[in-house]
């Protein structure tokens, strides 16, 4: 079935976040090996300075991750992931009490312990497939949940991804997940088509061309294309040179209904949203 009711309001930290006006999620990688900024934010001072910069640039959400999901990344233990994220999240919440913190994890224990530390959104690249207790954590804590589509896992997802129809298969995947969540009484959820996660460059652009079809599902849409290989390989550039390409694809995503842009470069994304909003509101 297709859920056709549009839903753009989610409950966060006792208030309402209106995703009818697109929001920016700033990426904070606390990993030594992320593809773009791995190793930059290992010390607490640098972490807090980066959070301060992203918030001052207009970030609506800070997405904290301690597990690199890039192809070929080292698999780390749950304990190591916890060591990377719990203390920083506590410190971020102490220094910036109004900040909305998302935890990027597929592990239910990491989700719970970071929620206890102050995180108020869970961003799960496996949509619950990586840990069958994740939905229970979301239900128990009554917080927004971001579920992403990925074919395979981070170790094999880019080996040889194949689809009959990538957009239809993603929609079917989310229909099934959404039905599970609704049956559990989970109401605040968002979907992420997972650009670069078990997709070829052609698959990624097919999804982007048809992104508005995801709006048929009863969930806001998050788009994460920031400095990814669908830009870098197409232009034969490095991730460090991909800001312009990121802005172009973010603009297309906004025109097709994206509610959240997940980015490394907050200021530029906020400017993109402002200009696209002005364009769409012109009469």
N, C-alpha and C positions, 0 to 999 in steps of 0.2 A: 504493500500500500504506500501511497504518497501522502505525507502530512503537509497540508497547505496553509495552516495558520502561521502567519508571520509572528515571530517572537524576538523582540530586541531588548527587553528589559531583564536584567539578571540581578539577583540579590548578592551584595558583597559587603562584608563588614557592617552589617546592620543597616545598610543603605541600598540604593538602587543605582546601578550603572546602566545608562541608556546607550545602547549600541546602535540606535538609529542614527546617531552621529558617530562616524567611524572613530575608533580609538587606536592608540599606538601602544604596543607591547615592546618594551625595551629588553634586549637579550643581555643577560649577565651570565656568562660562562665561567664557572669556577673550576674548569678543567685545564690540565696542562696540554691537551692535544686537540682542542676544537679546531675546525678547519680554517677559521679566520682569526680569532683572537685568543687561541689557546695559550695559557700561561701568563696572560697579562694581569689577571686578577686573582693572585694567590695570597697576597698579603691583605690583612683586614683594612689597612689604611687605603690601599688602592681600590678595594671593593667599595668602601663607603664614598670615596671621591667619585667613582664612576656612577654610583647610584645617585649621588647629589647632582651630577652633570645631567644624567638622563631625566631626572625629575624637573630640573630647571629648564631643560629643553622641551618639556611638555609630555613626558611619558605618563600614560594613564595606568599602566601595569608594568611591574618589573618581573621578568621571568627568570628565575634562578635555576641553574642546572649544574649538577655535579657529575653527570654521566655523559660522555661524548657518544653520540649516535652516528657519527660520520662512518662511512664504509671502512672497515678494517680497523676501527678503533679498538683499543684494549678493553676487554671485559673486566670491570672492577667489581669487588665484593660490595655487598650491602653496607658493611661497616665502613668501608672507605668512602662510599658515596655519602653516608651520614656524616662522617668527619668533615667532608668538604662543604656541606650545605647548612647543617643545623646551627652552628655557632654564628656564621655570617648572617643568616636570616634573623636570628635573635638580635644581633647588633643593628641590622638594618631597621628592624621594627622599633627598636629603642630610640634610634636617632631620627627616624622618619616615621612617626606613629601613624600618620595618615596615608602612608604609601600602601598601595594594593600589591601584594606579593603573590606571585604564582610560583609553584614548584614544578619543575620539569622533570618528572620521574615516572617510571612504570611500576615501581615497587610500592606495595601498599604500606609497608612499615616505614619507608622513607616519607611517603605522603603523610602518614599520621604524625610522625615525630616532627616534621616541618610545620604541619598545621598547628601542633602544640607550641611551636616556636614562633608562630605568627603568620605563616602563609595562609592565604584564604581562597586560593584557586589551585586546582591540580590540572597540569597539562601532561597528558599521557600519550606518548607516541604509539603505544600498542593498543589503545582503546580497550584496555582491560584484558587483552590476550596475554600479556606478559605476567600477570598476577591475578588469579581468579578471586582474590579478596579485595581488589581495588574498588569495585562498585560498592561493596559493603562499607568501606571507609568513606566514600563520597556520601552515601546515604546517612551514615551515622553522624557525620559532621555538617550535613546540609550546606555544602558549598558548591560553587560552580565547577564543572568538569569539562575539560577540553579533550575530545577524543579525535585522534588522527588516524587516517588510513595509511597502512603500510603493507606492501606485499613482501612476505618473508620476514627476516629480521635484520638487524644492523650488520650482521656478519655476512649475509648472503644476498641482501635485497637488490644489489646492483649487478649480480652475476649475469642474469639474463631475464629481466622482467618481461612477462607476456600477458596480454589481455585480448579478449575478443572485442570488447568495447570498453575502454578504460573509464569513461564517464558513467556509463550505465552500471558498471561493476562497483564503482565507488558509491553510487547512490544506493544500490541494493545493500551494500555493506553497512552503510549508515542507517538505512531503514531497519535492519535487523538489530543493530546496536541501540537505536533510539527506542525501539519497542521494548527491549530489555530494561532500559533505564526507566521508561514510563511505568512498566509493570512493577518496578521497585519503588515507585513514587518519587523518583529523582526528576526534578523539574528544570533545573538550571544547567544546561549543557550547551556546548558549542562544538562545531565540527571543523576539522582541518583536513583538506584533501591530501596533504602530505607531499608537497612538491619535492621531488628528489629522493623520495623514500620508496624504493621498488618501482621506479619509473625511468624510462629513457627520456632523452630531451624531447623527442616527438610526443611522448605521453604527457609530459609536463605542459607543453604548449596546447595540446588538445584539451586538457583540463582547463587551462586559462581561457581558451576560446569559448568554452561552454560553462564557465564558472557560474553564470546566472541560474543554471539548472539546479545547482545545489540549494538555491533559495526556495525550491519547492519543498524542501525538508523543513521541519519545524525547529530550526536552530539557526543562530547567527553563525557566520562563516569567518574563520580566521585564515589568513593567507601569510605564509612564510616563504618568501623567495629571496630574502636578503643575501646578496653576494654569493648565491648558489651557482652550481655548475651549469644550470640551464642558461645562465648569463655568461659565465666565464668561458665555457666551451664554445658557445655560439659566436662569441666575439674574439676568441683566442686571446684572452687576457687572464690576469690573476685576480683572486678574490679582492685584493687590496685596490684594484682598479675598477671595481664593479659597482660603485655607488651610482653612477649615472644610469647604468642598466637596471639597477634595482628600482630607481625612481620611475623609470619607464614602465616596468612591469607592475609596480604598485599602483600607478595611475590607471592602467588597464583593469586591474583587480577592483579598484574602487568604482570605476564606471560600471562594472558588472556586479556590484553589490557587496563587496567585502566589508565586513563590520570591524575587523581588527587586522592591523598590519603588524606582524612580528618582525622587528628590525634590529640591526646593529646601530643604525644612524637615526636617532630619534628626531632631531631638529628637522632634517630633510623630509622625514615621513610626515611630520606635523604640517610642514609647509605644503606638501603634496595634498594632504587632506583638505587643507584650507582652500587651495586653488580649485580642486575638483568640486568641493562643496559649492563654491561661488559659481562655478560653471553650471552645475546641475540646478542651482536655484535661480538662474537667470530666466526671465520670462520674455 
